[in-house]
Amino acid sequence: MYSLILLLAFLVVMVAVGVWGMRKTSTLNDFFLGGRSCGPWMSAFAYGTTYFSAVVFIGFAGKQGWGFGFNALWIGVGNAILGAMLAWFLLAKRTRRMTQNLDTMTMPEFLEARYASEHIKMIAAVLIFIFLLPYSASVFKGLGHLFEATFHISFEFALIILVGITGIYLVLGGYSAVTVTDFIQGFIMLFGTIAMVFVVVNKAGGFKEAIFVVQENYQLHVPVEQRPSFLTIASLIFMTSFGTWGMPQMVQKFYAVKDENVINKAAIITTIFALVIGVCAYFTGILSHVFFDLETVPRLADGGINYDLIVPTLLTTYLPELLLAIIMILVLSASMSTLASMILVSSSAITIDLYKGYLKKDVSEKTSVLMMRILSAVFILASYVISKLQIGFIVTLMSLSWGVLSGAFMAPYILGIFSKKITKAGAYAGLFVGASSAIILTFVLGSSNAPLASCIAMVVPFIVVPVVSLFTPKLDKSVIDKAFKDF
């Protein structure tokens, strides 16, 4: 009953915010960036809620909490320090300034203007639209499992509900609606995660008892040969922390800040937010060793452990109904904010980067906004189809998306805002090497090593791009002067 009441209340708020956002949205800039008017709290919560989704609470917390034990906490700490704080301090100011200098709204537009290339935008847009789909699907998949366990409904029907909820407020309100809902959802996430850990720890007999039992049971549940190596742990920290530096939906948050004075405050708020959410999520997954043994842990049909169901089963079994309802809204909040950002970026790849960029450059603002809304709905439906097919584990789907997109964009983007020496050929080389490395290595190394494949794909372009740039023609001075104006 509590779950249904809170869900309905949440739906009403989302629809109301969507209608409000629609009234504020008249231009493409309004729909995609909210008019570049976000303050520190809005910017911080937009970044933080986009960072964490059902993938972390369900997939990562379950798999790494069970398989890594207390080492999983290092992932949460790394996300806060490297993925949030360092990203804001190193990238936000230069990104906002250069995107304003170049008058660009999207990652493909930025690459086109920064490297004076007509075709790089098309390639980047196609990569974004294709490879954000499995990431989006992984978020829907995690949410579907939670709804299935909470409401005792079929996985497929849960997905239909989620598609409807996400579509209503995003398609109506655009980025303005997303930032307001991110702010609301951020506070729900903070309250819910802290309450979740508090209750689960009490159920485990208190903090000291829980720590002792986890340490003892981990030795019994996970054989020595199955425990993660330092390289595995480090690759996950690297992928989930630095991987965000090249993800278009994360970089978009830097474009939209009101002014540079916002950045330092936003960095601090985001770091605290990420630390609380990350540590609490992984700690809950770690506590699964208290409540499950090798016989009771959720299993797949083939007998393997179903990591995607560990946390949902734990929460639905041991949390009181009211708190479970809050946690359900928490995960829904986290996931909807992540989905909204990915969907906006993906629909912009077609509307702004492909349609307006190549096919019809004089399209009106009204038509552009309508296209963004239609394509947002199409992307949501495509994500639903992939989720329904249940292709692979959540972590594998996410790792592939992060690897391809971060591998393709991170080096050309980051080196591009710091160095005047990077050439067009260097940017192309980084784009192709990063994307292809992630795809090839994921298949060669296997799904269990997908995070390692993603890390390699992110690092290699940082070697390739400068080397290629040394031996290829430099960009015209006017392009460089425009990009680095006031730096």
C-alpha positions in Angstrom: 0.0 0.0 0.0 2.8 2.5 1.0 4.7 1.6 -2.2 1.6 2.3 -4.4 0.8 5.6 -2.6 4.3 6.9 -2.9 4.6 5.8 -6.5 1.4 7.7 -7.4 2.6 10.8 -5.5 5.9 10.6 -7.3 4.1 10.3 -10.7 2.0 13.3 -10.0 5.1 15.4 -9.1 6.9 14.3 -12.3 4.0 15.1 -14.5 3.6 18.5 -12.8 7.3 19.3 -13.3 7.1 18.2 -16.9 4.1 20.5 -17.6 6.0 23.4 -15.8 9.1 22.7 -17.8 7.2 22.6 -21.1 6.0 26.2 -20.4 9.6 27.3 -20.0 10.8 25.5 -23.1 10.5 27.4 -26.3 14.0 27.0 -27.9 16.4 24.1 -28.5 18.8 25.7 -26.0 16.0 25.7 -23.4 15.1 22.1 -24.1 18.7 20.8 -24.1 20.6 23.0 -21.7 17.9 24.9 -19.7 19.3 28.2 -21.1 22.7 27.7 -19.4 21.2 29.0 -16.2 21.8 26.3 -13.5 23.1 27.3 -10.1 25.5 25.3 -7.8 22.9 23.1 -6.1 21.0 22.4 -9.3 24.2 21.7 -11.2 25.6 19.5 -8.4 22.5 17.4 -8.0 22.1 17.1 -11.8 25.6 15.7 -12.0 25.2 13.4 -9.0 21.8 12.0 -9.8 22.9 11.3 -13.4 26.1 9.6 -12.1 24.2 7.0 -9.9 21.3 4.9 -11.1 19.7 1.5 -10.7 22.9 0.1 -12.2 24.8 1.0 -9.1 22.1 0.2 -6.5 21.1 -3.1 -8.1 23.8 -4.4 -10.5 27.0 -3.1 -9.1 26.1 -3.2 -5.4 24.9 -6.8 -5.7 27.8 -8.1 -7.8 30.7 -6.2 -6.3 29.3 -6.3 -2.8 29.1 -10.1 -2.9 32.2 -10.8 -4.9 34.5 -8.0 -3.6 33.5 -7.8 0.1 34.7 -4.7 1.8 37.0 -3.9 -1.2 33.8 -2.7 -3.0 33.8 0.4 -0.8 36.9 1.6 -2.6 34.7 2.0 -5.7 32.3 4.4 -4.0 35.2 6.4 -2.5 36.9 6.6 -5.9 33.7 7.7 -7.6 33.4 10.6 -5.2 37.0 11.8 -5.3 37.9 11.0 -8.9 34.6 10.9 -10.8 33.0 13.9 -9.1 35.4 16.3 -7.3 38.4 16.0 -9.7 36.1 16.2 -12.7 34.5 19.4 -11.6 37.8 21.1 -10.6 39.7 20.1 -13.7 37.2 20.1 -16.5 34.2 22.2 -15.7 35.6 25.7 -16.1 37.5 25.1 -19.3 34.6 23.1 -20.8 32.0 25.8 -20.1 34.3 28.6 -21.4 35.3 26.7 -24.6 31.8 25.6 -25.5 30.6 29.2 -25.2 33.5 30.4 -27.3 32.6 27.8 -30.0 28.8 28.2 -29.5 28.3 24.5 -29.2 25.7 22.5 -27.2 26.7 18.9 -27.7 29.8 16.7 -27.7 29.6 16.1 -31.5 29.2 19.9 -32.1 32.1 20.6 -29.8 34.4 18.1 -31.6 33.3 19.5 -35.0 34.1 23.2 -34.0 37.2 22.4 -32.0 38.9 20.4 -34.8 37.3 22.1 -37.8 35.9 18.9 -39.2 32.5 18.3 -40.8 32.4 14.6 -40.6 33.6 14.0 -37.0 30.2 15.3 -35.7 28.3 12.6 -37.7 30.5 9.8 -36.5 30.3 11.0 -32.8 26.5 11.4 -33.1 26.0 7.8 -34.4 28.2 6.4 -31.6 26.2 8.3 -29.0 22.9 7.1 -30.3 23.9 3.5 -30.7 26.0 3.0 -27.5 23.9 4.9 -25.1 21.1 2.4 -25.8 22.6 -0.5 -23.9 23.5 1.8 -21.0 19.9 3.0 -20.9 18.7 -0.5 -21.2 20.8 -1.6 -18.3 19.2 1.1 -16.2 15.7 0.0 -17.2 16.7 -3.6 -16.5 17.8 -2.8 -12.9 14.7 -0.9 -12.3 12.5 -3.7 -13.7 14.0 -6.2 -11.3 13.3 -3.9 -8.3 9.7 -3.3 -9.4 9.3 -7.0 -10.0 10.4 -7.8 -6.5 8.6 -4.9 -4.8 5.2 -5.0 -6.5 5.2 -8.8 -7.4 4.5 -8.0 -11.0 6.1 -9.3 -14.1 9.4 -7.9 -15.3 7.9 -6.9 -18.6 4.9 -5.0 -17.0 7.4 -3.3 -14.7 9.3 -2.1 -17.8 6.1 -0.7 -19.4 5.3 1.3 -16.3 8.9 2.7 -16.2 8.8 3.6 -19.8 5.6 5.6 -19.3 6.9 7.4 -16.2 10.2 8.5 -17.9 8.6 9.5 -21.1 5.9 11.8 -19.6 8.1 14.2 -17.7 11.1 14.2 -20.0 9.3 14.6 -23.3 7.2 17.4 -21.9 9.8 19.4 -20.0 13.3 18.9 -21.4 16.3 20.0 -19.4 14.5 22.5 -17.2 12.2 19.7 -15.9 15.2 17.4 -15.5 17.1 19.8 -13.3 14.2 20.4 -11.0 13.4 16.7 -10.7 17.1 16.0 -10.2 17.0 18.4 -7.2 14.0 16.7 -5.7 15.3 13.2 -6.5 18.7 14.0 -5.0 17.3 14.6 -1.6 15.2 11.5 -1.8 18.3 9.6 -2.7 20.3 11.0 0.3 17.6 10.3 2.8 16.7 6.9 1.4 20.3 5.5 1.2 21.2 6.6 4.8 17.9 5.1 6.1 18.5 1.9 4.1 21.9 1.3 5.6 20.7 2.2 9.1 17.9 -0.4 9.0 19.9 -3.1 7.3 22.8 -2.7 9.8 20.3 -3.0 12.7 18.8 -6.1 11.1 22.3 -7.5 11.0 22.8 -7.0 14.7 24.6 -3.6 14.8 27.6 -2.2 13.0 30.3 -4.2 14.8 28.4 -7.5 14.5 27.7 -6.8 10.8 31.4 -6.2 10.1 32.4 -9.3 11.9 29.9 -11.5 10.2 30.7 -10.2 6.7 34.4 -10.8 7.2 33.7 -14.3 8.4 31.1 -15.3 5.8 33.0 -13.7 2.9 35.7 -16.3 3.4 33.1 -19.1 3.2 31.1 -17.7 0.3 33.8 -16.6 -2.1 36.6 -19.1 -2.8 40.2 -17.6 -3.0 40.4 -18.2 -6.7 37.2 -16.2 -7.3 38.2 -13.2 -5.3 39.1 -10.1 -7.2 42.7 -9.2 -7.9 44.1 -5.7 -7.3 43.9 -5.2 -11.1 40.2 -6.0 -11.2 39.4 -3.6 -8.3 41.5 -0.9 -9.8 40.0 -1.3 -13.3 36.5 -0.9 -11.8 37.4 2.2 -9.9 39.1 3.6 -12.9 36.2 2.8 -15.3 33.4 4.1 -13.0 35.3 7.2 -11.9 37.3 8.4 -15.0 34.8 6.9 -17.4 32.4 9.7 -16.6 34.9 12.3 -17.8 34.1 11.3 -21.4 30.4 10.5 -21.2 28.4 13.1 -23.1 25.5 13.2 -20.6 28.0 14.0 -17.8 29.9 16.6 -19.7 26.6 18.3 -20.6 26.3 19.4 -17.0 29.4 21.6 -17.4 27.9 23.3 -20.4 24.7 24.3 -18.5 26.1 26.0 -15.4 25.1 29.6 -14.9 28.6 31.0 -14.6 32.1 30.0 -13.5 31.5 31.1 -9.9 29.1 28.2 -9.6 31.8 25.6 -10.2 33.6 25.4 -6.9 30.4 25.2 -4.9 29.0 22.6 -7.2 32.2 20.5 -6.9 32.0 20.3 -3.1 28.2 19.5 -3.1 28.6 16.8 -5.8 31.5 15.2 -3.9 29.6 14.9 -0.6 26.6 13.6 -2.5 28.6 11.0 -4.4 30.4 9.8 -1.3 27.2 9.2 0.7 25.4 7.5 -2.2 28.3 5.4 -3.4 29.4 4.1 0.0 25.9 3.4 1.2 25.0 1.5 -2.0 28.1 -0.7 -2.0 27.9 -1.3 1.8 24.3 -2.6 1.4 25.5 -5.0 -1.2 28.4 -6.1 1.1 25.9 -6.8 3.8 24.3 -9.5 1.6 26.9 -11.8 3.2 25.1 -11.5 6.5 21.7 -12.4 5.1 22.5 -15.0 2.4 24.6 -18.1 2.2 25.5 -20.3 -0.8 22.1 -22.0 -0.7 19.8 -19.0 -0.2 21.6 -16.5 -2.5 19.4 -15.8 -5.6 20.3 -18.2 -8.5 20.0 -18.3 -12.3 18.4 -21.2 -14.1 21.8 -22.6 -14.8 22.8 -22.5 -11.1 25.0 -19.4 -11.2 24.5 -16.5 -8.8 21.9 -14.0 -10.0 23.7 -10.8 -8.9 21.0 -8.5 -10.3 18.5 -10.0 -7.7 20.8 -9.9 -4.6 19.9 -6.4 -3.5 16.2 -6.4 -4.5 15.8 -9.7 -2.6 17.6 -8.4 0.4 15.6 -5.2 0.6 12.2 -6.8 0.0 12.8 -9.5 2.6 14.3 -7.5 5.4 13.1 -3.9 5.1 9.7 -2.6 6.5 7.1 -1.8 4.0 7.3 2.0 4.4 11.1 2.1 4.0 11.0 -0.3 1.1 8.6 2.0 -0.6 11.0 4.9 0.0 13.9 2.9 -1.3 11.9 2.0 -4.4 11.3 5.7 -5.1 15.0 6.3 -4.3 16.2 3.9 -7.0 13.5 5.1 -9.4 14.7 8.7 -8.8 18.3 7.8 -9.4 17.5 5.9 -12.5 15.1 8.4 -14.0 17.6 11.2 -13.7 20.3 9.1 -15.4 17.9 8.0 -18.1 16.7 11.6 -18.7 20.2 12.8 -19.3 21.1 10.0 -21.6 17.9 10.3 -23.6 18.4 14.1 -24.0 21.9 13.5 -25.3 20.9 10.7 -27.6 18.0 12.6 -29.1 20.2 15.7 -29.6 22.7 13.5 -31.5 20.0 13.0 -34.2 18.2 16.4 -34.0 21.1 18.8 -33.5 24.1 17.0 -34.8 22.7 15.0 -37.8 19.4 16.6 -38.9 20.3 20.3 -38.3 23.9 19.7 -38.9 23.7 18.0 -42.3 20.2 17.5 -43.7 18.3 20.8 -43.0 20.4 23.5 -41.4 17.6 26.1 -41.5 15.0 24.1 -39.5 13.0 26.2 -37.1 13.3 26.2 -33.3 9.8 24.9 -32.9 10.4 22.0 -35.3 13.8 21.2 -33.5 12.1 21.0 -30.1 9.4 18.8 -31.5 12.0 16.5 -33.1 13.8 16.3 -29.7 10.6 15.2 -28.0 9.8 12.6 -30.7 13.3 11.1 -30.7 13.3 11.1 -26.9 10.3 8.9 -27.0 11.8 6.6 -29.7 15.0 6.2 -27.6 12.9 5.2 -24.6 11.1 2.6 -26.6 14.3 1.2 -28.1 15.8 0.9 -24.6 12.6 -0.9 -23.5 13.0 -3.5 -26.2 16.7 -4.2 -25.3 15.7 -4.5 -21.6 12.9 -6.8 -22.4 15.3 -9.1 -24.3 17.4 -9.3 -21.1 20.7 -9.4 -23.0 23.6 -10.0 -20.5 24.2 -8.7 -17.0 23.7 -5.1 -16.1 27.4 -4.6 -15.3 28.4 -6.0 -18.7 26.0 -3.8 -20.6 27.1 -0.7 -18.7 30.8 -1.5 -19.1 30.5 -1.8 -22.9 28.7 1.5 -23.2 31.1 3.3 -20.9 34.1 1.8 -22.7 33.0 2.7 -26.2 31.8 6.3 -25.4 34.5 7.2 -22.9 37.1 5.5 -25.1 36.0 7.4 -28.1 35.5 10.9 -26.6 37.7 11.3 -23.5 41.0 11.9 -25.2 39.8 14.2 -28.0 37.7 16.1 -25.6 40.1 16.5 -22.6 43.2 17.0 -24.7 41.2 19.4 -26.8 40.4 21.8 -23.9 43.9 21.8 -22.5 46.2 21.6 -25.6 46.4 23.7 -28.7 48.6 21.1 -30.4 46.0 18.4 -31.0 45.2 18.1 -34.7 42.1 16.9 -36.6 43.8 13.7 -37.5 44.7 13.1 -33.9 41.1 13.6 -32.8 39.9 11.1 -35.4 42.5 8.6 -34.4 41.5 8.8 -30.7 37.8 8.5 -31.7 38.3 5.3 -33.7 41.0 3.7 -31.6 39.0 4.2 -28.3 35.7 2.9 -29.7 37.1 -0.1 -31.6 39.4 -1.1 -28.6 36.4 -1.2 -26.3 34.3 -3.4 -28.6 37.1 -5.8 -29.6 38.6 -6.2 -26.1 35.1 -6.8 -24.6 34.7 -9.8 -26.8 38.3 -11.0 -26.6 38.7 -10.7 -22.8 35.1 -11.9 -22.1 32.2 -10.2 -20.3 33.8 -10.8 -16.9 36.7 -8.6 -17.9 34.5 -5.9 -19.5 35.6 -3.2 -17.0 39.3 -3.9 -17.8 38.5 -3.7 -21.5 36.9 -0.3 -20.9 39.8 1.0 -19.0 42.3 0.0 -21.7 40.0 1.7 -24.3 40.1 4.9 -22.3 43.8 5.0 -21.8 45.2 4.0 -25.2 43.8 7.1 -27.1 45.7 9.4 -24.7 48.8 7.9 -26.2 47.5 7.7 -29.8 46.1 11.2 -30.1 49.3 13.2 -29.2 51.5 10.9 -31.3 49.3 11.3 -34.4 49.1 15.0 -33.7 52.9 15.3 -33.9 53.0 14.1 -37.5 49.9 15.6 -39.0 49.0 19.1 -40.2 48.2 21.7 -37.5 44.8 23.4 -37.3 44.3 26.9 -38.7 45.3 29.6 -36.1 41.9 31.2 -36.3 40.3 27.9 -35.0 42.7 27.7 -32.1 42.3 31.4 -31.2 38.5 31.2 -31.2 38.5 28.0 -29.0 41.1 29.3 -26.5 39.8 32.9 -26.3 40.1 34.3 -22.7 42.0 31.2 -21.5 
